[in-house]
């Protein structure tokens, strides 16, 4: 495993990684919509693998996938 992936990311590094503004990322931490760490109650840190898991956790199916699912359901009747 790459040692840089285990290094905690600062809010700026995490924002750059996700392509978000730092202010947006702060709002997301305040709302609890993204996983983060705040070990001493001050600075906010992130784990890269948790950010990746968060990004890929909200998958939306394509139209083709939804149509295939609908056909499968219809055939099952």
The first five atom37 places (N, CA, C, CB, O) and aatype in JSON, in Angstrom:
{
  "aatype": [20, 20, 20, 20, 20, 20, 20, 20, 20, 20, 20, 20, 20, 20, 20, 20, 20, 20, 20, 20, 20, 20, 20, 20, 20, 20, 20, 20, 20, 20, 20, 20, 20, 20, 20, 20, 20, 20, 20, 20, 20, 20, 20, 20, 20, 20, 20, 20, 20, 20, 20, 20, 20, 20, 20, 20, 20, 20, 20, 20, 20, 20, 20, 20, 20, 20, 20, 20, 20, 20, 20, 20, 20, 20, 20, 20, 20],
  "atom_mask": [
    [1, 1, 1, 1, 1],
    [1, 1, 1, 1, 1],
    [1, 1, 1, 1, 1],
    [1, 1, 1, 1, 1],
    [1, 1, 1, 1, 1],
    [1, 1, 1, 1, 1],
    [1, 1, 1, 1, 1],
    [1, 1, 1, 1, 1],
    [1, 1, 1, 1, 1],
    [1, 1, 1, 1, 1],
    [1, 1, 1, 1, 1],
    [1, 1, 1, 1, 1],
    [1, 1, 1, 1, 1],
    [1, 1, 1, 1, 1],
    [1, 1, 1, 1, 1],
    [1, 1, 1, 1, 1],
    [1, 1, 1, 1, 1],
    [1, 1, 1, 1, 1],
    [1, 1, 1, 1, 1],
    [1, 1, 1, 1, 1],
    [1, 1, 1, 1, 1],
    [1, 1, 1, 1, 1],
    [1, 1, 1, 1, 1],
    [1, 1, 1, 1, 1],
    [1, 1, 1, 1, 1],
    [1, 1, 1, 1, 1],
    [1, 1, 1, 1, 1],
    [1, 1, 1, 1, 1],
    [1, 1, 1, 1, 1],
    [1, 1, 1, 1, 1],
    [1, 1, 1, 1, 1],
    [1, 1, 1, 1, 1],
    [1, 1, 1, 1, 1],
    [1, 1, 1, 1, 1],
    [1, 1, 1, 1, 1],
    [1, 1, 1, 1, 1],
    [1, 1, 1, 1, 1],
    [1, 1, 1, 1, 1],
    [1, 1, 1, 1, 1],
    [1, 1, 1, 1, 1],
    [1, 1, 1, 1, 1],
    [1, 1, 1, 1, 1],
    [1, 1, 1, 1, 1],
    [1, 1, 1, 1, 1],
    [1, 1, 1, 1, 1],
    [1, 1, 1, 1, 1],
    [1, 1, 1, 1, 1],
    [1, 1, 1, 1, 1],
    [1, 1, 1, 1, 1],
    [1, 1, 1, 1, 1],
    [1, 1, 1, 1, 1],
    [1, 1, 1, 1, 1],
    [1, 1, 1, 1, 1],
    [1, 1, 1, 1, 1],
    [1, 1, 1, 1, 1],
    [1, 1, 1, 1, 1],
    [1, 1, 1, 1, 1],
    [1, 1, 1, 1, 1],
    [1, 1, 1, 1, 1],
    [1, 1, 1, 1, 1],
    [1, 1, 1, 1, 1],
    [1, 1, 1, 1, 1],
    [1, 1, 1, 1, 1],
    [1, 1, 1, 1, 1],
    [1, 1, 1, 1, 1],
    [1, 1, 1, 1, 1],
    [1, 1, 1, 1, 1],
    [1, 1, 1, 1, 1],
    [1, 1, 1, 1, 1],
    [1, 1, 1, 1, 1],
    [1, 1, 1, 1, 1],
    [1, 1, 1, 1, 1],
    [1, 1, 1, 1, 1],
    [1, 1, 1, 1, 1],
    [1, 1, 1, 1, 1],
    [1, 1, 1, 1, 1],
    [1, 1, 1, 1, 1]
  ],
  "atom_positions": [
    [[0.85, -1.19, 0.0], [0.0, 0.0, 0.0], [0.89, 1.24, 0.0], [-0.97, 0.0, 1.23], [1.93, 1.26, 0.66]],
    [[0.51, 2.23, -0.7], [1.24, 3.49, -0.79], [1.17, 4.22, 0.55], [0.68, 4.37, -1.94], [0.08, 4.42, 1.08]],
    [[2.33, 4.61, 1.09], [2.34, 5.27, 2.4], [1.64, 6.62, 2.38], [3.76, 5.44, 2.88], [1.16, 7.06, 3.42]],
    [[1.58, 7.28, 1.24], [0.89, 8.58, 1.17], [-0.61, 8.4, 1.34], [1.18, 9.28, -0.17], [-1.3, 9.34, 1.73]],
    [[-1.13, 7.21, 1.05], [-2.57, 6.97, 1.2], [-2.94, 6.84, 2.67], [-2.99, 5.71, 0.42], [-4.1, 7.05, 3.03]],
    [[-1.98, 6.49, 3.53], [-2.24, 6.39, 4.97], [-2.1, 7.72, 5.68], [-1.32, 5.37, 5.59], [-2.55, 7.86, 6.82]],
    [[-1.48, 8.69, 5.04], [-1.27, 10.01, 5.62], [-2.6, 10.75, 5.7], [-0.23, 10.83, 4.79], [-3.34, 10.8, 4.72]],
    [[-2.91, 11.31, 6.88], [-4.16, 12.08, 6.96], [-4.1, 13.31, 6.05], [-4.43, 12.52, 8.41], [-3.07, 13.97, 5.93]],
    [[-5.21, 13.58, 5.41], [-5.3, 14.74, 4.52], [-5.83, 15.94, 5.3], [-6.21, 14.44, 3.31], [-6.74, 15.81, 6.11]],
    [[-5.26, 17.09, 5.05], [-5.78, 18.33, 5.62], [-7.05, 18.71, 4.86], [-4.71, 19.49, 5.55], [-7.38, 18.09, 3.85]],
    [[-7.75, 19.7, 5.35], [-8.97, 20.13, 4.67], [-8.66, 20.63, 3.26], [-9.68, 21.23, 5.48], [-9.44, 20.39, 2.34]],
    [[-7.55, 21.32, 3.09], [-7.16, 21.82, 1.76], [-6.83, 20.65, 0.84], [-5.94, 22.78, 1.87], [-7.26, 20.64, -0.32]],
    [[-6.07, 19.67, 1.33], [-5.72, 18.52, 0.51], [-6.96, 17.72, 0.13], [-4.72, 17.62, 1.25], [-7.09, 17.27, -1.01]],
    [[-7.87, 17.54, 1.08], [-9.11, 16.81, 0.8], [-9.98, 17.56, -0.2], [-9.89, 16.57, 2.1], [-10.57, 16.95, -1.08]],
    [[-10.05, 18.87, -0.05], [-10.85, 19.68, -0.99], [-10.26, 19.58, -2.4], [-10.9, 21.16, -0.53], [-11.0, 19.42, -3.37]],
    [[-8.94, 19.67, -2.5], [-8.29, 19.53, -3.8], [-8.54, 18.15, -4.38], [-6.77, 19.78, -3.68], [-8.84, 18.02, -5.57]],
    [[-8.43, 17.13, -3.56], [-8.62, 15.75, -4.0], [-10.04, 15.54, -4.55], [-8.36, 14.77, -2.84], [-10.23, 14.87, -5.57]],
    [[-11.02, 16.12, -3.87], [-12.42, 15.96, -4.28], [-12.87, 16.97, -5.32], [-13.31, 16.06, -3.07], [-13.94, 16.83, -5.91]],
    [[-12.05, 18.0, -5.54], [-12.44, 19.04, -6.49], [-13.48, 19.98, -5.93], [-12.94, 18.42, -7.76], [-14.33, 20.49, -6.66]],
    [[-13.44, 20.2, -4.63], [-14.4, 21.07, -3.95], [-13.7, 22.28, -3.36], [-15.16, 20.3, -2.86], [-12.48, 22.26, -3.16]],
    [[-14.45, 23.31, -3.08], [-13.92, 24.46, -2.36], [-13.78, 24.08, -0.89], [-14.83, 25.72, -2.54], [-14.56, 23.28, -0.37]],
    [[-12.79, 24.65, -0.23], [-12.58, 24.39, 1.2], [-13.84, 24.74, 1.98], [-11.37, 25.19, 1.73], [-14.23, 24.0, 2.89]],
    [[-14.48, 25.84, 1.65], [-15.7, 26.25, 2.35], [-16.81, 25.2, 2.2], [-16.2, 27.61, 1.81], [-17.54, 24.93, 3.15]],
    [[-16.92, 24.63, 1.03], [-17.92, 23.58, 0.8], [-17.63, 22.37, 1.66], [-17.95, 23.18, -0.68], [-18.54, 21.8, 2.25]],
    [[-16.38, 21.99, 1.73], [-15.99, 20.84, 2.54], [-16.24, 21.11, 4.02], [-14.52, 20.48, 2.3], [-16.69, 20.21, 4.74]],
    [[-15.95, 22.31, 4.49], [-16.26, 22.67, 5.88], [-17.76, 22.53, 6.15], [-15.79, 24.11, 6.19], [-18.16, 22.0, 7.18]],
    [[-18.59, 23.01, 5.22], [-20.04, 22.9, 5.4], [-20.46, 21.43, 5.49], [-20.79, 23.58, 4.23], [-21.33, 21.08, 6.28]],
    [[-19.84, 20.59, 4.67], [-20.18, 19.17, 4.68], [-19.8, 18.52, 6.01], [-19.47, 18.44, 3.53], [-20.5, 17.63, 6.49]],
    [[-18.68, 18.95, 6.6], [-18.31, 18.4, 7.91], [-19.29, 18.88, 8.98], [-16.87, 18.81, 8.29], [-19.67, 18.11, 9.86]],
    [[-19.69, 20.13, 8.9], [-20.65, 20.67, 9.88], [-21.99, 19.94, 9.81], [-20.85, 22.18, 9.64], [-22.65, 19.73, 10.84]],
    [[-22.4, 19.56, 8.6], [-23.67, 18.85, 8.4], [-23.55, 17.36, 8.64], [-24.19, 19.09, 7.0], [-24.55, 16.65, 8.72]],
    [[-22.31, 16.87, 8.76], [-22.1, 15.44, 8.98], [-22.34, 14.59, 7.75], [-22.97, 14.97, 10.08], [-22.69, 13.42, 7.87]],
    [[-22.15, 15.17, 6.58], [-22.41, 14.42, 5.34], [-21.17, 13.75, 4.78], [-22.98, 15.34, 4.31], [-21.26, 13.03, 3.78]],
    [[-20.0, 13.96, 5.4], [-18.76, 13.38, 4.92], [-17.94, 12.92, 6.13], [-17.97, 14.4, 4.04], [-17.93, 13.61, 7.15]],
    [[-17.26, 11.77, 6.03], [-16.48, 11.29, 7.18], [-15.22, 12.13, 7.39], [-16.1, 9.82, 6.99], [-14.51, 12.46, 6.44]],
    [[-14.94, 12.45, 8.65], [-13.76, 13.25, 8.97], [-13.31, 12.98, 10.39], [-14.04, 14.76, 8.78], [-14.01, 12.31, 11.16]],
    [[-12.15, 13.49, 10.74], [-11.58, 13.35, 12.08], [-11.22, 14.72, 12.61], [-10.33, 12.41, 12.07], [-10.77, 15.59, 11.86]],
    [[-11.41, 14.91, 13.9], [-11.08, 16.17, 14.55], [-10.46, 15.8, 15.91], [-12.36, 17.1, 14.72], [-11.09, 15.96, 16.95]],
    [[-9.2, 15.32, 15.88], [-8.6, 14.72, 17.08], [-8.47, 15.63, 18.29], [-7.27, 14.22, 16.74], [-8.65, 15.17, 19.42]],
    [[-8.17, 16.89, 18.11], [-8.0, 17.77, 19.27], [-9.06, 18.87, 19.3], [-6.61, 18.41, 19.25], [-8.91, 19.87, 20.0]],
    [[-10.13, 18.67, 18.56], [-11.2, 19.66, 18.53], [-10.88, 20.87, 17.67], [-11.5, 20.11, 19.91], [-11.66, 21.81, 17.64]],
    [[-9.75, 20.86, 16.99], [-9.36, 21.99, 16.16], [-9.36, 21.65, 14.69], [-8.0, 22.48, 16.57], [-10.38, 21.77, 14.0]],
    [[-8.22, 21.22, 14.22], [-8.08, 20.92, 12.79], [-8.86, 19.69, 12.37], [-6.62, 20.73, 12.44], [-9.06, 18.76, 13.15]],
    [[-9.3, 19.7, 11.11], [-10.07, 18.62, 10.54], [-9.17, 17.82, 9.6], [-11.33, 19.15, 9.78], [-8.41, 18.4, 8.82]],
    [[-9.26, 16.49, 9.69], [-8.47, 15.61, 8.84], [-9.36, 14.57, 8.18], [-7.35, 14.92, 9.65], [-10.47, 14.3, 8.65]],
    [[-8.87, 14.01, 7.1], [-9.61, 13.03, 6.33], [-8.7, 11.88, 5.96], [-10.23, 13.66, 5.06], [-7.48, 12.04, 5.88]],
    [[-9.3, 10.69, 5.72], [-8.58, 9.55, 5.17], [-8.98, 9.43, 3.71], [-8.89, 8.23, 5.97], [-10.16, 9.44, 3.37]],
    [[-7.98, 9.31, 2.85], [-8.25, 9.24, 1.41], [-9.17, 8.07, 1.07], [-6.94, 9.13, 0.64], [-10.09, 8.23, 0.27]],
    [[-8.92, 6.9, 1.66], [-9.75, 5.74, 1.32], [-11.2, 5.93, 1.78], [-9.17, 4.47, 1.95], [-12.11, 5.4, 1.15]],
    [[-11.43, 6.67, 2.86], [-12.8, 6.95, 3.3], [-13.48, 7.96, 2.38], [-12.8, 7.46, 4.74], [-14.68, 7.87, 2.14]],
    [[-12.72, 8.91, 1.87], [-13.27, 9.86, 0.9], [-13.67, 9.13, -0.37], [-12.26, 10.97, 0.58], [-14.73, 9.4, -0.94]],
    [[-12.82, 8.2, -0.82], [-13.15, 7.42, -2.01], [-14.4, 6.58, -1.78], [-11.97, 6.5, -2.41], [-15.27, 6.52, -2.65]],
    [[-14.49, 5.94, -0.63], [-15.67, 5.13, -0.31], [-16.92, 6.01, -0.28], [-15.49, 4.41, 1.04], [-17.98, 5.6, -0.74]],
    [[-16.8, 7.21, 0.27], [-17.94, 8.13, 0.33], [-18.37, 8.54, -1.08], [-17.57, 9.39, 1.16], [-19.56, 8.56, -1.39]],
    [[-17.39, 8.86, -1.93], [-17.7, 9.28, -3.31], [-18.44, 8.16, -4.04], [-16.39, 9.64, -4.08], [-19.41, 8.41, -4.76]],
    [[-17.97, 6.93, -3.86], [-18.55, 5.82, -4.62], [-19.74, 5.17, -3.92], [-17.49, 4.78, -4.88], [-20.25, 4.16, -4.41]],
    [[-20.18, 5.71, -2.8], [-21.31, 5.12, -2.08], [-22.67, 5.57, -2.59], [-21.2, 5.45, -0.61], [-23.68, 4.96, -2.27]],
    [[-22.7, 6.6, -3.36], [-23.97, 7.18, -3.83], [-24.15, 6.98, -5.33], [-24.04, 8.7, -3.49], [-24.39, 7.94, -6.07]],
    [[-24.02, 5.74, -5.77], [-24.09, 5.44, -7.2], [-25.52, 5.57, -7.72], [-23.55, 4.04, -7.47], [-26.47, 5.16, -7.06]],
    [[-25.66, 6.14, -8.89], [-26.93, 6.24, -9.59], [-26.87, 5.35, -10.81], [-27.26, 7.72, -9.98], [-25.93, 5.43, -11.61]],
    [[-27.86, 4.49, -10.97], [-27.89, 3.58, -12.11], [-28.14, 4.34, -13.4], [-28.97, 2.52, -11.9], [-28.83, 5.36, -13.43]],
    [[-27.56, 3.82, -14.48], [-27.79, 4.43, -15.79], [-29.19, 4.06, -16.29], [-26.71, 3.97, -16.81], [-29.81, 3.14, -15.76]],
    [[-29.66, 4.76, -17.28], [-30.96, 4.47, -17.87], [-31.0, 3.05, -18.42], [-31.29, 5.49, -18.99], [-32.0, 2.36, -18.27]],
    [[-29.91, 2.62, -19.05], [-29.85, 1.26, -19.59], [-29.97, 0.22, -18.48], [-28.54, 1.06, -20.37], [-30.66, -0.79, -18.65]],
    [[-29.31, 0.46, -17.35], [-29.4, -0.47, -16.22], [-30.82, -0.53, -15.66], [-28.42, -0.07, -15.11], [-31.32, -1.61, -15.34]],
    [[-31.45, 0.62, -15.55], [-32.82, 0.66, -15.04], [-33.79, -0.04, -15.99], [-33.26, 2.1, -14.82], [-34.71, -0.73, -15.54]],
    [[-33.58, 0.13, -17.29], [-34.43, -0.55, -18.28], [-34.23, -2.06, -18.2], [-34.12, -0.05, -19.7], [-35.2, -2.81, -18.31]],
    [[-32.99, -2.51, -18.01], [-32.71, -3.94, -17.9], [-33.37, -4.51, -16.64], [-31.19, -4.2, -17.86], [-33.9, -5.63, -16.67]],
    [[-33.34, -3.77, -15.55], [-34.0, -4.21, -14.32], [-35.5, -4.3, -14.52], [-33.67, -3.26, -13.17], [-36.14, -5.23, -14.04]],
    [[-36.06, -3.32, -15.21], [-37.51, -3.33, -15.47], [-37.89, -4.55, -16.31], [-37.94, -2.04, -16.19], [-38.91, -5.19, -16.04]],
    [[-37.09, -4.86, -17.32], [-37.37, -6.05, -18.15], [-37.3, -7.33, -17.33], [-36.38, -6.13, -19.32], [-38.11, -8.23, -17.51]],
    [[-36.33, -7.4, -16.44], [-36.19, -8.58, -15.59], [-37.4, -8.74, -14.69], [-34.92, -8.48, -14.75], [-37.89, -9.85, -14.5]],
    [[-37.89, -7.63, -14.15], [-39.06, -7.68, -13.28], [-40.29, -8.1, -14.07], [-39.3, -6.3, -12.61], [-41.09, -8.92, -13.6]],
    [[-40.45, -7.54, -15.28], [-41.6, -7.9, -16.12], [-41.59, -9.38, -16.49], [-41.6, -7.05, -17.4], [-42.64, -10.02, -16.49]],
    [[-40.41, -9.92, -16.8], [-40.29, -11.33, -17.17], [-40.6, -12.23, -15.98], [-38.89, -11.63, -17.71], [-41.04, -13.36, -16.16]],
    [[-40.35, -11.74, -14.78], [-40.57, -12.53, -13.59], [-42.04, -12.64, -13.18], [-39.79, -11.95, -12.47], [-42.37, -13.41, -12.27]],
    [[-42.9, -11.9, -13.81], [-44.34, -11.91, -13.44], [-45.01, -13.14, -13.9], [-45.06, -10.72, -14.02], [-46.2, -13.32, -13.68]]
  ]
}
